[in-house]
Amino acid sequence: MIEEMLCVLSNHYLRNIAWKWVFKLWNTLFMFYKQIEENSTRQSEDLGSQFTEIFIKQQENVTLLLSLLEEFDFHVRWPGVKLLTSLLKQLGPQVQQIILVSPMGVSRLMDLLADSREVIRNDGVLLLQALTRNNGAIQKIVAFENAFERLLDIITEEGNSDGGIVVEDCLILLQNLLKNNNSNQNFFKEGSYIQRMKPWFEVGDENSGWSAQKVTNLHLMLQLVRVLVSPNNPPGATSSCQKAMFQCGLLQQLCTILMATGVPADILTETINTVSEVIRGCQVNQDYFASVNAPSNPPRPAIVVLLMSMVNERQPFVLRCAVLYCFQCFLYKNQKGQGEIVSTLLPSTIDATGISVSAGQLLCGGLFSTDSLSNWCAAVALAHALQENATQKEQLLRVQLATSIGNPPVSLLQQCTNILSQGSKIQTRVGLLMLLCTWLSNCPIAVTHFLHNSANVPFLTGQIAENLGEEEQLVQGLCALLLGISIYFNDNSLESYTKEKLKQLIEKRIGKENFIEKLGFISKHEFYSRASQKPQPNFPSPEYMIFDHEFTKLVKELEGVITKAIHKSSEEDKKEEEVKKTLEQHDSIVTHYKNMIREQDLQLEELKQQISTLKCQNEQLQTAVTQQVSQIQQHKDQYNLLKVQLGKDNQPQGSYNDGSQMNGIQPEEIGRLREEIEELKSNQELLQNQLAEKDSLIENLKSSQPSPGANEESSATDSARDSEQIADLKQELATLKSQLNSQSIEITKLQTEKQELLQKTEAFAKSVPEPEQSETVTAAKATDVEGRLSALLQETKELKNEIKALSEERTAIKEQLDASNSTIAILQNEKNKLEVDITDSKKNKTIFWCCWLIRIRKYFH
């Protein structure tokens, strides 16, 4: 057949026809072989599924395979890994369940990541990819088996984003573990693994040599960051990850890539999307992003540079969508950022020179350009600057635009309605209608400005009332929504367009049922449900870019409310107005009290801070006073010392008192010694008197002691015991007398020492030289005097010690006297008992002899 084809081709006249025939034939053969290959692949897959089903029918086979993976032998372990991977690819859920219930099944597979042989380790990563796919239980077990630590170590060893396909496999496995798994995400954050992601994005400034593998790796790394801060995650988890990324410098590194040159388009787009979700709803990150400048001359804010790309129709569509998403995330729950964007449109902030372009000017330029996609993006971006911010809605009413030279400026609101009535493209009109609906909702002043233009309401009613094609139904629904907002948020300040008159106009020209039907076209549109799923504007082509995610929320909120408002009667409206006024008054009262409470709380906080500050100041002042007192005392001591030294130098002829002032305390010590000596003398006399009294008491006891009879042996024994105790007392008294005598001798000695001290002091006073002597002699004498004074001080100290010892001895003597007194009292008691006993015995003896005599008399008679 091929030879026949070549022969045909050699014919010059039939060459064109032959080529067409050959191409058709080759195409048919190619499709035939392709179909055969697909059938064989399908058959092989079916056959593999059948074999896998037969193999896992007995769970012991999988358990045995898991046990074989513990073998270190390469020829056993590596084929086991490949076989288990094939089983998971064929029948993943069934094999996952068997491994999950196997004892230590997942732990055995985790040991593959620690294998020193890279082939087994890399195939182990692929095995874990298949194992963790769409199975949250296994994902948690793998994560708690230290998978994050091991995978991040492998990525670092392989060179981060410059690594090979192993890095890609590890990143895919990390995504499997973290995506839609809040538990693992929390574990990843608390394990400080976010901080280890920062080196991944250190790509340098040159950015040369972006290989396909590096692009893939960096793309997966950016997706992994987005998994942690996805809007679908719980708000608390997302917020904590966003803060951690800012604190560790990851956001700063992403902004560096964002503003770098030479970055591939797909990496730049994914980086913009990643930065968007890192800053979304996080005030700290949004403030930082607002401060980022592009490396241009002069430097421009990153927001302005991105908006320039968004309104440029020559930029790729996905890049423009990413910039719009970034701008939306920057303004999400960021009233400060919204105010900054709107302020760039106000007359007071516009740069008259035109050198620098602001964000507001770029949005206005995109809003009124000839590119419908730029119109839509600018309208949606401006609507996000007004989202849930009544203040900025009122501020935007001040914006004036110069349409042409010589014509007066018109307001931004009027210009939007003018473009809307000109019959532009559907995408442009949808964008403007979404902007107007967002602007007028919850803002009666904006509604009044809109209704003030007499052409707006007829235009809306005309659009709604017409029977147009399917493409125009969406515009009709948005016009109905805008008119419904003008009714619901109308404050009846314009007499020609009050709520009641607008409802009557709808009923006459459109019909209530027709109006409600047209309003329902919005939520029934196929693109509405797609836009309501995710906040990111992700569209396959510009034609699909119709609805914004936040606008779908607004439609869902207002559709039912507007429907009820259209069907309400005037009386119900009046009642509702009264209820609203009452609620507003109540809210104003509550707000007033809330403000009062808030102010009082602030005042309390301020007072508490003042109290704490005053306490601190008081403590500091007390400390300072204490320090100053100690310093004053030190200065006094120094002053006294200097005064003494000056007195020694200027008055060497001073008396004893002057000499004694050198030490400052010697006269007081001598006086105190005199007082102590006098006190000791008085104590000695008192003790002698007490001893004399005790002696007389003992003598009286001895004289009053009765003499025992011959037959009273017990009385004799008691008197002998008493005599022994009295002898002991006499001995103790003799001891006390000797101690008193020694004490008196010591006191006499102290008195003599005192006299000697006085004599020495007088001798010192006499030995002081006259003032006419030379200064050398004076210095020598002064030294001699200081030596004598030091000797006197030493002797004084010795006297103090001796007086202390005497006082201790005196205390001991007192204790002994107390003991003797107690002994005497005991003896006196015993003596009294003895006298009573003796008296009783005498009485008994007298009675006995009397009885005996009576008996004798009776006997003799």
C-alpha positions in Angstrom: 0.0 0.0 0.0 2.8 2.4 0.8 4.5 1.6 -2.6 1.2 2.4 -4.4 1.0 5.6 -2.5 4.5 6.6 -3.5 3.7 5.9 -7.2 0.7 8.1 -7.0 2.8 10.8 -5.5 5.2 10.7 -8.4 2.4 11.8 -10.8 2.7 15.6 -11.1 -0.9 16.1 -12.1 -2.4 14.1 -9.4 0.0 15.2 -6.6 -2.4 17.6 -4.8 -5.2 15.0 -4.8 -2.8 12.3 -3.7 -1.6 14.3 -0.7 -5.1 14.8 0.5 -5.8 11.1 0.2 -2.6 10.2 2.0 -3.3 12.6 4.9 -6.8 11.1 5.2 -5.4 7.6 5.2 -2.7 8.4 7.7 -5.3 10.1 9.9 -7.6 7.0 9.7 -4.7 4.7 10.6 -3.6 6.9 13.5 -7.2 7.0 14.9 -7.4 3.2 14.5 -4.1 2.6 16.4 -5.1 5.1 19.0 -8.4 3.3 19.6 -6.6 0.0 19.8 -4.2 1.5 22.4 -7.0 2.9 24.5 -8.8 -0.4 24.4 -5.7 -2.2 25.5 -5.1 0.3 28.3 -8.7 0.0 29.4 -8.5 -3.8 29.3 -5.3 -3.7 31.3 -6.8 -1.4 33.9 -9.9 -3.6 34.2 -7.6 -6.7 34.5 -5.5 -4.9 37.2 -8.7 -4.0 39.1 -9.8 -7.7 39.0 -6.5 -9.0 40.2 -6.4 -6.4 43.0 -9.9 -7.3 44.1 -8.9 -11.0 44.2 -5.7 -10.1 46.2 -7.4 -8.0 48.8 -10.4 -10.4 49.2 -8.3 -12.0 51.9 -7.1 -9.2 54.2 -4.2 -11.4 55.4 -2.5 -10.8 52.1 -2.3 -7.1 52.7 -1.2 -7.6 56.3 1.5 -10.0 55.2 2.7 -7.4 52.6 2.8 -4.8 55.4 4.9 -7.1 57.6 7.3 -7.7 54.6 7.9 -4.0 54.4 9.8 -4.2 57.7 12.5 -6.2 56.0 15.6 -4.1 55.3 16.6 -6.2 52.3 16.3 -4.0 49.2 15.0 -6.9 47.0 12.2 -7.5 49.5 11.3 -4.0 50.6 11.3 -2.1 47.3 9.0 -4.6 45.4 6.7 -4.5 48.3 6.4 -0.8 48.1 5.7 -0.9 44.4 3.1 -3.6 44.8 1.3 -1.8 47.6 1.3 1.4 45.5 -0.3 -0.5 42.6 -3.0 -1.9 44.9 -3.8 1.6 46.2 -4.0 3.0 42.6 -6.4 0.2 41.5 -8.7 0.0 44.6 -7.7 2.9 46.9 -10.6 3.1 49.4 -10.7 -0.7 50.0 -7.0 -1.0 50.5 -7.0 2.2 52.7 -9.6 0.6 55.0 -7.5 -2.6 55.3 -4.4 -0.7 56.2 -6.3 1.5 58.6 -7.5 -1.5 60.7 -4.1 -3.3 60.5 -2.0 -3.0 63.7 0.8 -0.5 63.2 0.0 -0.5 59.5 0.5 3.3 58.9 3.5 3.4 61.2 5.3 0.8 59.1 4.7 2.8 56.0 6.0 5.9 57.7 9.3 4.2 58.4 9.9 4.3 54.6 10.6 8.0 54.8 13.6 7.3 57.1 15.2 4.8 54.7 18.7 5.8 53.7 18.2 4.5 50.2 16.7 7.3 48.2 14.8 4.9 45.8 12.8 3.4 48.6 12.3 6.7 50.3 11.1 8.4 47.1 8.7 5.5 46.3 7.6 5.6 49.9 6.5 9.3 49.3 4.5 8.1 46.3 2.9 5.3 48.3 1.9 7.8 51.0 0.4 10.0 48.4 -1.9 7.3 47.3 -2.6 6.2 50.9 -3.6 9.7 52.1 -5.8 10.6 49.2 -9.4 11.5 50.4 -9.0 9.8 53.8 -9.1 12.1 56.8 -8.4 9.4 59.4 -5.2 8.2 57.7 -4.2 11.8 57.1 -4.4 12.5 60.8 -2.4 9.3 61.7 0.3 10.2 59.2 0.5 13.8 60.4 1.0 12.6 64.0 3.6 10.2 63.0 5.9 13.2 62.4 5.3 13.3 58.7 5.6 17.1 58.5 9.0 17.2 60.1 10.3 14.4 57.8 8.8 15.9 54.6 10.2 19.4 55.3 13.6 17.9 56.0 13.5 16.1 52.6 12.5 19.3 50.8 15.3 21.2 52.5 17.9 18.5 51.6 16.7 18.5 48.0 17.2 22.3 47.6 13.7 23.7 48.3 12.2 25.2 45.1 15.4 24.4 43.1 15.0 20.7 43.9 13.8 18.0 41.6 10.7 15.9 41.3 11.2 14.6 44.8 10.3 18.0 46.1 7.2 18.0 43.9 6.1 14.6 45.4 6.7 15.8 48.9 4.6 19.0 48.3 1.8 17.0 46.8 1.8 14.7 49.9 1.7 17.8 52.2 -1.3 19.1 50.3 -3.0 15.8 50.8 -2.4 16.0 54.5 -3.5 19.6 54.9 -6.3 20.3 52.4 -9.7 20.3 54.1 -8.2 18.9 57.3 -8.6 21.4 60.1 -6.9 19.2 62.7 -3.7 18.8 60.6 -3.7 22.5 59.7 -3.8 23.4 63.4 -1.1 20.8 64.2 1.0 22.3 61.3 0.7 25.8 62.7 1.3 24.9 66.4 4.4 22.9 65.4 6.0 26.1 64.0 6.2 24.6 60.5 4.9 27.8 58.9 8.2 29.4 59.8 10.1 26.7 57.8 8.2 27.7 54.6 9.9 31.1 54.3 13.1 29.8 52.7 11.1 28.2 49.9 10.4 31.7 48.5 13.9 33.1 48.7 14.3 33.1 44.9 16.6 36.1 44.7 16.4 39.3 42.6 17.8 38.1 39.3 15.3 35.2 38.9 17.3 33.8 36.1 17.0 30.2 35.0 13.4 29.4 35.8 13.3 25.7 34.9 10.0 23.9 34.4 10.6 21.9 37.6 11.3 25.0 39.6 8.1 26.6 38.3 6.1 23.5 39.2 7.7 23.3 42.7 7.1 27.0 43.4 3.5 26.7 42.1 2.8 23.8 44.5 4.5 25.8 47.4 2.2 28.7 46.8 -0.8 26.4 46.7 0.3 24.9 50.0 0.3 28.4 51.6 -3.2 29.0 50.2 -4.4 25.8 51.7 -3.5 27.2 55.2 -5.3 30.5 54.7 -8.2 29.4 52.5 -11.5 31.4 53.0 -13.2 28.0 53.3 -11.2 27.2 56.6 -12.6 28.2 60.0 -12.1 32.0 60.5 -10.1 31.5 63.7 -7.6 29.0 62.1 -7.2 31.2 59.0 -6.6 34.3 61.2 -3.9 32.6 63.3 -2.1 31.3 60.2 -2.2 34.8 58.6 -0.6 36.3 61.7 2.0 33.6 61.9 2.9 34.3 58.2 3.4 38.0 58.9 5.4 37.4 62.0 7.8 35.0 60.4 8.3 37.2 57.3 6.6 34.9 54.8 4.2 37.7 53.7 7.2 40.0 53.1 8.9 37.4 51.0 5.8 36.9 48.9 5.5 40.6 48.3 9.2 40.6 47.2 8.3 38.0 44.5 5.3 40.0 43.6 7.3 43.1 42.9 10.3 41.3 41.3 11.1 41.3 37.6 11.4 38.3 35.4 9.0 36.1 37.2 7.0 33.8 35.0 3.4 34.8 34.4 1.8 31.7 36.0 4.0 32.1 39.1 3.2 35.8 39.3 -0.5 35.1 39.0 -0.4 32.4 41.7 1.7 34.7 43.9 -0.9 37.4 43.6 -3.7 35.0 44.6 -1.6 33.7 47.5 -0.9 37.3 48.8 -4.6 38.0 48.4 -5.7 35.2 50.8 -2.8 35.9 53.2 -4.1 39.5 53.7 -7.9 38.8 53.4 -9.6 40.0 56.5 -6.4 40.5 58.5 -5.9 44.2 59.4 -2.2 43.9 60.2 -1.4 42.2 56.9 -3.6 44.6 55.0 -1.8 47.6 56.5 1.6 46.0 55.6 0.4 45.4 52.0 -0.7 49.0 51.7 2.9 50.1 52.6 4.6 48.0 50.0 6.1 49.9 47.1 7.2 48.8 43.7 10.9 49.2 42.8 10.3 52.0 40.3 11.4 55.5 40.0 9.6 57.2 41.6 8.4 54.4 43.8 4.7 53.5 43.4 2.4 51.6 45.8 2.0 48.0 44.9 -1.8 48.5 44.8 -1.4 51.1 42.1 0.9 48.9 40.0 -1.5 46.0 40.3 -4.5 48.1 39.3 -2.6 49.3 36.2 -2.3 45.7 35.2 -6.0 45.1 35.9 -7.3 47.9 33.6 -4.8 47.1 30.9 -6.6 45.0 28.3 -3.3 43.6 26.9 -2.5 41.8 30.1 -3.5 38.0 30.4 -7.0 37.4 31.6 -6.0 35.2 34.6 -3.6 37.9 35.7 -6.3 40.5 35.6 -8.6 38.2 37.6 -5.9 37.7 40.2 -5.3 41.4 40.6 -9.0 42.0 41.1 -9.1 39.2 43.7 -6.1 40.8 45.5 -7.9 44.2 45.5 -11.0 42.7 46.9 -9.1 40.9 49.7 -7.3 44.1 50.5 -10.6 45.8 51.1 -12.4 42.9 52.8 -13.4 44.1 56.3 -10.9 47.0 55.9 -12.7 50.3 56.4 -9.3 52.1 56.7 -8.3 50.8 53.3 -11.7 51.6 51.8 -11.4 55.2 53.1 -7.9 55.5 51.5 -9.2 54.3 48.1 -12.2 56.6 48.1 -10.1 59.5 49.3 -8.0 59.3 46.1 -11.1 60.2 44.1 -12.0 63.3 46.2 -11.1 66.7 44.8 -8.8 67.6 47.7 -6.5 64.6 47.1 -6.2 64.5 43.3 -2.8 65.4 42.0 -3.3 68.3 39.6 0.1 67.9 38.0 -0.8 64.4 36.7 2.7 63.1 37.5 1.5 60.4 39.9 -1.5 58.2 39.2 -3.7 57.2 42.1 -5.8 54.1 42.6 -9.0 56.1 42.3 -8.0 57.6 38.9 -7.1 54.1 37.6 -10.5 52.8 38.7 -12.3 55.7 37.0 -10.3 55.2 33.9 -11.2 51.5 33.8 -14.8 52.3 34.6 -15.2 54.5 31.5 -12.8 52.8 29.1 -13.9 51.0 25.8 -12.9 47.6 27.2 -15.9 45.9 28.7 -13.8 43.7 30.9 -12.0 46.8 32.3 -15.4 48.3 33.0 -16.6 45.3 34.9 -13.4 44.9 36.9 -13.3 48.6 37.9 -17.0 48.6 38.8 -16.6 45.6 41.0 -13.4 46.9 42.6 -15.1 50.3 43.4 -18.2 48.4 44.8 -15.8 46.6 47.2 -14.5 50.0 48.4 -18.1 50.7 49.4 -19.0 47.3 50.9 -20.7 47.7 54.3 -19.4 51.3 54.7 -22.1 54.0 54.7 -19.5 56.7 55.3 -17.6 56.0 52.1 -20.9 55.8 50.1 -21.7 59.3 51.2 -18.2 60.5 50.5 -18.3 59.0 46.9 -21.3 61.3 46.2 -18.8 64.2 46.3 -16.8 62.9 43.4 -17.1 65.1 40.3 -15.9 64.1 36.8 -14.9 66.4 33.9 -16.5 64.7 30.8 -15.2 67.1 28.2 -13.7 70.6 27.8 -16.2 73.4 28.3 -18.9 71.2 29.9 -19.6 71.4 33.6 -18.5 68.4 35.7 -20.9 65.7 36.6 -21.1 63.5 39.6 -19.8 59.9 39.4 -23.3 58.6 40.2 -24.7 60.6 37.2 -22.0 59.5 34.9 -22.6 55.8 35.7 -26.3 56.2 34.9 -25.5 58.0 31.7 -23.3 55.2 30.5 -25.9 52.7 31.6 -28.6 54.4 29.4 -26.3 54.5 26.4 -26.8 50.8 25.7 -23.3 49.5 26.0 -22.2 45.9 26.3 -24.0 43.6 28.7 -20.8 43.0 30.7 -20.4 46.8 31.2 -24.0 47.3 32.1 -24.0 44.4 34.6 -20.9 45.8 36.3 -22.4 49.3 36.6 -25.7 48.0 37.9 -23.9 45.9 40.5 -21.9 49.1 41.5 -25.1 51.1 41.8 -27.0 48.5 43.8 -24.1 48.2 46.2 -23.8 52.0 46.4 -27.5 52.7 47.1 -28.1 49.8 49.6 -28.3 50.9 53.2 -27.7 54.5 52.1 -30.9 56.7 51.9 -28.8 59.8 50.9 -27.4 58.0 47.8 -31.0 56.9 47.0 -32.1 60.5 47.1 -29.3 61.6 44.8 -30.2 58.8 42.4 -33.9 59.7 42.3 -33.1 63.3 42.0 -32.2 62.7 38.4 -35.7 62.5 36.8 -34.4 60.3 33.9 -33.3 57.4 36.1 -36.7 56.0 37.2 -38.2 56.1 33.7 -35.2 54.4 32.3 -35.4 51.6 34.9 -39.1 51.0 34.4 -38.7 51.0 30.6 -36.0 48.4 30.9 -38.0 46.2 33.2 -41.3 46.5 31.3 -39.8 45.5 27.8 -39.9 41.9 26.6 -36.4 41.3 25.6 -34.3 38.2 24.8 -32.6 35.8 27.3 -29.4 37.9 27.2 -31.2 41.0 28.4 -33.1 39.2 31.1 -30.2 39.5 33.5 -30.0 43.3 32.9 -33.8 43.5 33.5 -33.4 41.6 36.8 -30.6 44.0 37.9 -32.7 47.0 37.0 -35.6 45.6 39.0 -33.2 45.1 42.0 -32.0 48.7 41.7 -35.5 50.0 41.6 -36.5 47.8 44.6 -33.5 49.2 46.5 -34.7 52.7 45.7 -38.0 51.8 47.2 -36.9 49.9 50.3 -34.2 52.4 51.4 -36.2 55.5 50.4 -36.6 58.1 53.2 -39.5 59.9 51.3 -37.5 63.1 51.1 -38.5 63.6 47.5 -42.2 64.1 47.1 -42.3 63.0 43.5 -40.6 59.7 44.3 -41.8 58.5 47.6 -42.2 54.8 48.4 -45.9 54.8 47.7 -45.6 56.7 44.4 -42.9 54.3 43.2 -44.9 51.3 44.0 -47.9 52.8 42.2 -45.7 53.4 39.2 -44.5 49.8 39.2 -48.1 48.5 39.5 -49.2 50.7 36.5 -46.3 50.3 34.1 -44.8 46.9 35.0 -47.1 45.0 37.3 -46.2 43.6 40.7 -46.0 40.0 39.6 -44.0 40.9 36.5 -41.6 42.9 38.6 -41.1 40.0 41.1 -40.6 37.6 38.1 -37.9 39.9 36.6 -36.3 40.2 40.0 -36.0 36.5 40.2 -34.0 36.3 37.0 -30.8 37.1 38.9 -30.8 34.2 41.3 -31.9 31.8 38.6 -29.0 32.7 36.2 -26.5 29.9 35.7 -23.5 32.2 36.5 -25.1 33.3 39.8 -24.6 29.9 41.5 -21.1 29.6 40.2 -20.1 33.0 41.6 -21.7 32.4 45.0 -19.5 29.4 45.7 -16.1 31.0 46.1 -14.9 34.6 46.7 -12.1 34.2 44.1 -13.2 35.4 40.6 -12.1 32.3 38.7 -13.6 32.2 35.2 -12.5 30.2 32.2 -12.9 33.2 29.8 -14.0 36.9 30.0 -17.5 36.0 28.8 -18.2 34.1 32.0 -17.3 37.1 34.2 -20.7 38.3 35.1 -21.4 38.1 38.9 -19.3 39.0 41.9 -19.3 36.8 45.0 -20.1 39.6 47.4 -22.9 40.9 45.2 -24.5 37.4 45.3 -24.7 37.8 49.1 -26.3 41.2 48.7 -28.9 39.7 46.3 -29.7 36.9 48.7 -30.2 39.4 51.5 -32.4 41.9 49.6 -34.5 39.8 47.2 -37.0 38.6 49.9 -37.1 42.0 51.6 -37.8 43.9 48.4 -40.5 41.4 47.5 -42.3 42.0 50.8 -41.9 45.8 50.4 -43.6 45.7 47.0 -46.6 43.9 48.3 -47.0 46.0 51.4 -49.9 48.5 51.5 -49.5 52.1 52.5 -50.9 51.5 56.0 -48.4 48.7 56.6 -45.6 51.1 55.4 -46.8 53.7 57.8 -46.8 51.2 60.7 -43.4 50.0 59.6 -42.1 53.5 59.5 -43.4 54.1 63.0 -41.8 50.9 64.2 -38.6 51.9 62.5 -38.7 55.3 64.1 -39.3 53.7 67.5 -36.5 51.3 66.9 -34.3 54.1 65.8 -35.1 56.1 68.9 -34.5 53.0 71.0 -31.3 52.4 69.2 -30.2 56.0 69.6 -30.9 55.8 73.3 -29.1 52.5 73.6 -26.2 53.9 71.5 -26.2 57.0 73.8 -25.9 54.8 76.9 -23.4 52.6 75.2 -21.3 55.6 74.4 -21.7 56.9 78.0 -20.6 53.5 79.3 -17.7 53.4 76.9 -16.6 56.9 77.9 -16.9 55.9 81.6 -14.9 52.8 81.0 -12.3 54.9 79.3 -12.3 57.3 82.2 -12.0 54.5 84.7 -9.1 53.1 82.7 -7.5 56.5 82.7 -8.0 56.9 86.4 -6.7 53.4 87.1 -3.7 54.2 85.0 -3.3 57.5 86.9 -3.5 55.7 90.2 -1.0 53.1 89.2 1.3 55.9 87.9 0.9 57.9 91.1 1.6 54.8 93.2 4.8 54.2 91.2 5.7 57.8 91.6 5.0 57.6 95.3 7.2 54.6 95.7 9.9 56.3 93.7 9.6 59.4 95.8 9.8 57.3 99.0 12.8 55.6 97.7 14.3 58.9 96.8 13.5 60.4 100.2 15.1 57.4 101.9 18.2 57.7 99.8 18.3 61.5 100.5 18.0 60.9 104.2 20.8 58.4 104.2 22.9 60.8 102.1 22.1 63.6 104.5 23.2 61.4 107.4 26.4 60.6 105.5 26.9 64.3 104.9 26.3 65.0 108.6 28.8 62.4 109.6 31.3 63.7 107.1 30.6 67.3 108.4 31.1 66.3 112.0 34.3 64.5 111.1 35.6 67.5 109.2 34.5 69.8 112.0 36.4 67.6 114.5 39.5 67.6 112.3 39.3 71.3 111.9 38.9 71.7 115.6 42.0 69.5 116.1 44.0 71.6 113.7 42.8 75.0 114.9 42.3 74.5 118.7 45.0 72.0 120.0 44.9 73.7 123.4 41.3 72.7 124.1 40.2 71.2 127.3 39.3 67.6 128.1 35.9 68.0 126.6 37.4 69.3 123.4 39.8 66.3 123.2 37.0 63.9 123.9 35.0 65.2 121.0 37.4 63.6 118.6 35.7 60.3 119.2 32.2 61.9 119.7 31.0 59.3 122.3 33.6 59.0 125.1 32.0 61.3 127.7 28.6 59.6 127.3 30.3 56.2 127.8 32.0 57.3 131.0 28.7 58.7 132.4 26.9 55.5 131.5 29.6 53.5 133.3 29.1 55.6 136.4 25.4 55.0 136.4 25.9 51.2 136.0 28.4 51.2 138.9 25.9 53.0 141.1 23.2 50.6 140.1 25.4 47.6 141.0 26.1 49.1 144.4 22.4 49.5 145.1 21.8 45.9 143.9 24.5 44.7 146.2 23.0 46.4 149.3 19.6 45.0 148.4 21.1 41.5 148.1 22.8 41.9 151.5 19.6 43.0 153.1 17.8 39.9 151.6 20.5 37.6 153.0 20.2 39.2 156.4 16.5 38.5 156.4 17.0 34.9 155.3 19.6 34.4 158.1 17.1 35.7 160.8 14.4 33.5 159.3 16.6 30.4 159.6 17.6 31.3 163.2 13.9 31.6 164.2 13.2 28.3 162.6 16.0 26.7 164.6 14.9 28.2 167.9 11.2 27.2 167.3 12.1 23.6 166.4 10.5 21.2 169.2 12.7 18.7 171.1 11.7 15.1 170.3 10.8 12.7 173.0 12.7 9.5 173.8 9.9 7.2 172.4 9.2 9.3 169.2 11.6 7.8 166.7 9.7 9.2 163.7 10.0 12.8 165.1 13.7 12.4 165.6 14.2 11.2 162.1 12.3 14.2 160.7 14.3 16.6 162.8 17.5 15.1 161.6 16.4 15.5 158.0 15.5 19.2 158.8 19.0 19.8 160.3 20.6 18.4 157.2 18.5 20.7 155.0 19.4 23.6 157.2 23.1 22.8 156.9 22.7 22.7 153.1 21.0 26.1 153.2 23.8 27.5 155.3 26.4 26.2 152.8 24.4 27.8 149.9 24.2 31.1 151.9 28.0 31.0 152.5 28.5 30.5 148.8 26.2 33.4 147.9 28.1 35.6 150.4 31.4 34.7 148.9 30.0 35.5 145.4 28.8 38.8 146.7 32.1 39.6 148.2 33.9 38.8 145.0 31.4 41.0 143.1 32.0 43.8 145.6 35.8 43.4 145.0 35.2 43.6 141.2 33.1 46.7 141.7 35.8 48.3 143.8 38.3 47.4 141.0 36.1 49.0 138.4 35.9 52.1 140.6 39.7 52.3 140.8 40.0 51.8 137.0 37.5 54.6 136.6 39.7 56.9 138.8 42.7 55.9 136.8 40.8 56.8 133.6 40.0 60.2 135.0 43.6 60.7 136.0 44.8 59.7 132.6 42.3 62.1 131.0 43.5 65.0 133.2 47.1 64.1 132.4 46.2 64.1 128.7 44.6 67.6 129.1 47.8 68.9 130.8 50.1 67.4 128.2 48.4 69.4 125.4 51.0 71.9 124.1 50.6 75.7 123.8 49.5 77.2 120.4 52.8 78.9 120.0 54.7 75.6 119.5 55.6 74.5 116.0 53.3 72.6 113.7 55.6 69.6 113.7 55.4 69.1 117.5 51.6 69.6 117.2 51.3 66.8 114.7 53.4 64.5 116.8 51.4 65.3 119.9 48.2 64.9 118.0 49.4 61.4 117.0 50.3 60.6 120.6 46.8 61.9 121.7 45.1 59.7 119.1 47.0 56.7 120.3 46.1 57.4 123.9 42.5 57.9 123.0 42.5 54.6 121.1 43.9 53.0 124.3 41.2 54.6 126.4 38.6 53.4 123.9 40.0 49.9 124.2 39.9 50.1 128.0 36.3 51.3 127.8 35.4 48.3 125.7 37.0 46.0 128.3 35.0 47.8 131.1 31.9 47.2 129.1 32.6 43.5 128.8 33.4 43.2 132.5 30.1 45.0 133.4 28.3 42.6 131.1 29.9 39.7 132.9 28.9 41.2 136.3 25.3 41.6 135.2 25.2 38.0 134.1 26.6 36.9 137.5 24.0 39.1 139.2 21.3 37.4 137.3 22.7 34.0 138.3 22.7 35.1 142.0 19.1 36.2 141.7 18.2 32.8 140.4 20.0 31.1 143.3 18.2 33.4 145.8 14.9 32.4 144.2 15.8 28.8 144.5 16.7 29.2 148.2 13.5 31.1 148.9 11.5 28.2 147.4 13.5 25.7 149.5 12.9 27.7 152.6 9.2 27.8 151.8 9.2 24.0 151.4 11.0 23.6 154.7 8.5 25.9 156.4 5.6 23.8 155.1 7.3 20.6 156.3 7.9 22.1 159.7 4.2 23.1 160.0 3.3 19.5 159.1 5.7 18.2 161.8 4.2 20.4 164.4 0.7 19.3 163.6 1.8 15.7 163.7 3.5 16.2 167.1 0.4 17.9 168.5 -1.8 15.0 167.2 0.6 12.4 168.7 0.6 14.2 172.1 -3.2 14.2 172.1 -3.4 10.6 171.2 -0.9 9.7 174.0 -2.9 11.7 176.6 -6.1 9.9 175.5 -4.4 6.6 175.6 -3.1 7.0 179.3 -6.4 8.3 180.4 -8.2 5.3 179.0 -5.5 3.1 180.5 -6.0 4.6 184.0 -9.7 4.3 183.7 -9.4 0.6 182.9 -7.0 0.1 185.8 -9.4 1.8 188.2 -12.3 -0.3 187.0 -10.1 -3.4 187.4 -9.2 -2.7 191.0 -12.7 -1.7 192.0 
